[in-house]
Every structure is written in structure tokens, then in C-alpha cells.
Amino acid sequence: MRHPRTVLMSAVAGLGLAAALCASPAVAAAPAPSVPAEAGYAAYAGSSENAAANQAFFDAVMKSVAEKRAAAVPGTQAVTVVYSAANAPSFRSQISSSASIWNSSVSNVKLQEGSNADFVYYEGNDARGSYASTDGHGRGYIFLDYAQNRQYNSTRVTAHETGHVLGLPDHYSGPCSELMSGGGPGTSCTNPYPDANERSRVNSLWRNGLAAALADAS
């Protein structure tokens, strides 16, 4: 089965996958931002274009967080990335589980649902599957495809896509124990947890990368 992904607007990142769900989400999707006619496509197996898209999505989210922190009370230590699940009601449970998984896995950044979001989840039908995208202006979103989330474990899909928010690239040749291996290990893989290397990488990115982003935002 082919799982192409698109670079929407200026960037797209990742496709997270694993074991089948048995029922279709019942709630109609809010429309995701439209796809420009000139948008390119990134292969499911990964490409240089895909790697650049992954980085652009992370940079956009970090920029959004840094701008808010630069305007906040000096000395604030916690790095919080705010998301909105309002436009993906069918996947609210999976989104909440994904946030909890990441929050228990890393210490330098936390995911929190709220207003003035740094990124947004959407749901709907898209032949290209699930993906994460940014418009290049500090705003991003994750799109969760109904059909793909029936075929693969939905929490793994969501946690994988959220991994792009936190700075991780795809690694489809990796084992099931790697969250960012996505659909590479096949539909039998249901692991929604990042491994030790992925956890370490996210902690490093948000410890070191945010300092530079804050300097740029000040």
C-alpha cells in the first residue's frame, strides 16, 4: 500500500503508522488549510525534500514558542508548546494520549492543550494520509487521515506526527521500537513511545535550540 505525503505550503513533515483500528471516526472534519497548486510531494520512504520539511515544521513551532517566551516574565524555565485539538474531535483521546506519552518521556518541553496554540490538529479524508505541515510563518498543523488511522494504530500515528513538532525526522528503516520509524515496520507495530535516543534528541533540541530561538526573537 502506498502512503505518499505532501509538502503543504512551505513544508510538510512525517507520516506515523502502526496497527488497525476497527471503527471510522464519527465526527466530520473541520477543513484543513488548502493545498497550493504548486505544492510538491515527499515520498513516504523519505527524501531530502522530506528532511527539509521536517526541519521547517520544527523551526516554525520553536519560533512561535520563542516569541511568546520572549514576551513572558523573565526567568521562566518551563518550555510549553500549546496545541489545539478543537478541529480533530474524533481523535481527542489519541491526541491526549500522545501528549501524555511525550510529557512523560522528555523533561525540557511539555505539550499542553489551550488557546493561542503553537500548532493545531485537523482531521479528515486525504489520499496522502496523515502529515504535519507549516505555512512558514510560525504556525503549523497536524492532519490526521481517517482511513490511515483505521489501518494503523492511531495513537502511534498521532505520537509520530507530534514527534515532528518536537524536532524529530522520519526514520522509516528503523525498528518498531523507534517511534519515528512510522509505517516502516508494518501494520503490526503498535508502539507509541519514543526510544531512548529519540527522547535524548528532543531534550537536547529544546535545551539548546530554544536558546538560539529566544535570542533571535528578542
C-alpha positions as CSV (number, residue, x, y, z in Angstrom):
1,M,0.0,0.0,0.0
2,R,1.4,3.4,-1.0
3,H,1.4,6.3,1.6
4,P,2.6,9.5,-0.2
5,R,2.9,12.7,1.8
6,T,2.8,16.3,0.6
7,V,4.7,19.4,1.3
8,L,1.9,21.8,2.1
9,M,2.6,25.5,1.6
10,S,6.3,25.7,2.6
11,A,6.7,22.4,4.4
12,V,5.4,19.0,5.4
13,A,6.7,16.5,7.9
14,G,6.2,12.9,8.6
15,L,3.8,10.1,8.5
16,G,3.3,8.0,11.6
17,L,1.8,4.5,11.4
18,A,1.0,1.1,13.0
19,A,-1.9,-1.4,13.8
20,A,-5.5,-1.2,12.7
21,L,-8.5,0.5,14.3
22,C,-11.9,-1.1,13.8
23,A,-14.3,1.9,13.5
24,S,-14.4,5.1,11.5
25,P,-14.4,8.4,13.4
26,A,-17.9,9.7,13.5
27,V,-17.4,13.4,13.5
28,A,-17.0,15.4,10.3
29,A,-13.7,17.2,9.9
30,A,-13.1,20.9,10.0
31,P,-11.3,21.9,6.7
32,A,-7.6,22.0,6.9
33,P,-5.8,24.8,5.1
34,S,-5.9,24.5,1.3
35,V,-3.1,23.0,-0.7
36,P,-1.4,25.3,-3.2
37,A,-1.5,24.1,-6.8
38,E,2.3,24.2,-6.9
39,A,2.8,22.0,-3.8
40,G,5.4,19.3,-4.2
41,Y,5.2,15.7,-2.8
42,A,7.6,14.0,-0.4
43,A,8.0,10.2,-0.7
44,Y,6.7,8.1,2.1
45,A,10.2,6.4,2.4
46,G,11.8,9.8,2.9
47,S,13.8,12.2,0.8
48,S,16.0,15.3,1.1
49,E,12.8,17.3,0.5
50,N,11.1,15.5,3.3
51,A,14.0,16.1,5.7
52,A,13.9,19.9,4.9
53,A,10.2,19.8,5.6
54,N,10.6,18.1,8.9
55,Q,13.1,20.8,10.0
56,A,10.9,23.7,8.8
57,F,7.9,22.4,10.8
58,F,10.1,22.2,14.0
59,D,11.6,25.7,13.3
60,A,8.1,27.2,12.9
61,V,6.8,25.8,16.2
62,M,10.0,26.7,18.0
63,K,9.7,30.3,16.6
64,S,6.2,30.5,17.9
65,V,7.1,29.3,21.3
66,A,10.2,31.6,21.5
67,E,8.2,34.7,20.6
68,K,5.7,34.0,23.4
69,R,8.5,33.3,25.9
70,A,10.4,36.4,24.9
71,A,7.3,38.4,25.9
72,A,6.8,36.5,29.1
73,V,8.1,37.0,32.6
74,P,11.9,36.9,32.6
75,G,13.4,33.7,34.2
76,T,10.5,31.4,33.2
77,Q,12.1,27.9,33.0
78,A,9.4,25.6,31.6
79,V,9.1,25.3,27.8
80,T,5.5,24.7,27.0
81,V,4.2,24.0,23.5
82,V,0.5,24.7,23.2
83,Y,-1.8,22.8,20.9
84,S,-5.4,22.8,19.9
85,A,-7.4,19.6,19.2
86,A,-10.7,21.5,18.6
87,N,-10.6,20.7,14.9
88,A,-9.9,17.0,15.4
89,P,-12.6,15.9,17.9
90,S,-12.7,12.3,16.7
91,F,-9.0,11.9,17.7
92,R,-9.1,13.9,21.0
93,S,-8.3,10.7,23.0
94,Q,-5.3,9.8,20.8
95,I,-4.1,13.4,20.9
96,S,-4.3,13.5,24.7
97,S,-2.5,10.1,24.9
98,S,0.2,11.3,22.6
99,A,0.8,14.5,24.6
100,S,0.9,12.4,27.8
101,I,3.4,10.0,26.3
102,W,5.7,12.8,25.2
103,N,5.3,14.7,28.5
104,S,6.3,11.6,30.5
105,S,9.2,10.9,28.1
106,V,11.0,14.2,28.0
107,S,11.8,16.9,30.5
108,N,12.8,20.1,28.6
109,V,9.5,20.6,26.8
110,K,5.9,20.0,27.6
111,L,2.7,19.8,25.4
112,Q,-0.4,21.5,26.7
113,E,-3.8,22.0,25.2
114,G,-5.0,25.6,25.2
115,S,-5.7,28.8,23.4
116,N,-3.1,30.8,21.4
117,A,-1.9,27.5,20.1
118,D,1.6,27.0,18.5
119,F,0.1,24.2,16.3
120,V,-3.3,22.7,15.6
121,Y,-4.6,19.2,14.8
122,Y,-7.1,18.6,12.0
123,E,-9.0,15.5,10.8
124,G,-10.5,14.4,7.6
125,N,-10.1,12.3,4.4
126,D,-6.9,12.7,2.4
127,A,-5.5,10.1,0.0
128,R,-2.0,11.3,1.0
129,G,-2.6,10.1,4.6
130,S,-1.6,11.9,7.8
131,Y,1.1,14.6,7.9
132,A,2.5,17.6,9.7
133,S,2.8,21.0,8.0
134,T,3.8,24.6,8.4
135,D,3.0,27.7,6.5
136,G,6.5,29.1,7.2
137,H,5.2,31.9,9.4
138,G,5.4,30.3,12.8
139,R,2.1,28.4,12.5
140,G,1.7,24.7,11.9
141,Y,-0.8,21.9,12.0
142,I,-1.1,18.1,12.0
143,F,-3.6,16.4,9.7
144,L,-5.0,13.0,10.8
145,D,-6.5,11.0,8.0
146,Y,-9.4,8.7,8.8
147,A,-8.6,5.8,6.6
148,Q,-4.9,5.6,7.6
149,N,-5.9,5.8,11.3
150,R,-8.2,2.8,10.8
151,Q,-5.4,0.8,9.2
152,Y,-2.7,1.7,11.6
153,N,-2.6,2.3,15.4
154,S,-4.0,5.8,15.8
155,T,-2.0,6.7,18.9
156,R,1.2,5.7,17.2
157,V,0.2,7.9,14.2
158,T,-0.5,10.8,16.4
159,A,2.6,10.5,18.6
160,H,4.8,10.1,15.5
161,E,3.4,13.2,13.8
162,T,3.8,15.1,17.1
163,G,7.4,14.0,17.2
164,H,7.9,16.3,14.2
165,V,6.6,19.2,16.3
166,L,9.3,18.4,18.8
167,G,12.1,18.3,16.1
168,L,12.4,14.6,15.1
169,P,12.8,13.5,11.5
170,D,11.4,10.4,9.9
171,H,13.5,7.2,10.0
172,Y,11.4,4.6,8.2
173,S,14.2,2.0,8.1
174,G,14.2,1.8,11.9
175,P,12.6,-0.9,14.1
176,C,9.2,-0.8,15.7
177,S,10.9,0.4,19.0
178,E,11.6,3.7,17.2
179,L,8.6,5.9,17.1
180,M,9.9,7.8,14.1
181,S,10.2,4.6,12.1
182,G,6.5,5.3,11.4
183,G,5.0,2.8,9.0
184,G,8.3,1.2,8.1
185,P,7.9,-1.8,10.5
186,G,4.4,-2.5,9.1
187,T,0.9,-2.5,10.5
188,S,1.7,-5.0,13.2
189,C,3.8,-2.3,15.0
190,T,1.7,-0.6,17.7
191,N,4.5,1.1,19.8
192,P,3.5,4.7,20.5
193,Y,6.6,5.5,22.6
194,P,9.9,7.2,21.6
195,D,13.0,5.2,22.3
196,A,16.0,6.4,24.5
197,N,17.7,8.1,21.5
198,E,14.6,9.9,20.4
199,R,13.9,11.1,24.0
200,S,17.5,12.4,24.3
201,R,17.4,14.2,21.0
202,V,14.2,16.1,21.9
203,N,15.6,17.1,25.3
204,S,18.8,18.4,23.6
205,L,16.9,20.3,20.9
206,W,14.7,22.1,23.4
207,R,17.5,22.8,25.7
208,N,20.0,24.1,23.1
209,G,17.7,25.1,20.2
210,L,15.3,27.3,22.2
211,A,18.2,29.4,23.5
212,A,19.1,30.4,19.9
213,A,15.4,30.9,19.0
214,L,14.9,33.2,22.0
215,A,18.0,35.2,21.0
216,D,16.5,35.7,17.5
217,A,13.1,36.6,18.9
218,S,14.5,39.2,21.3
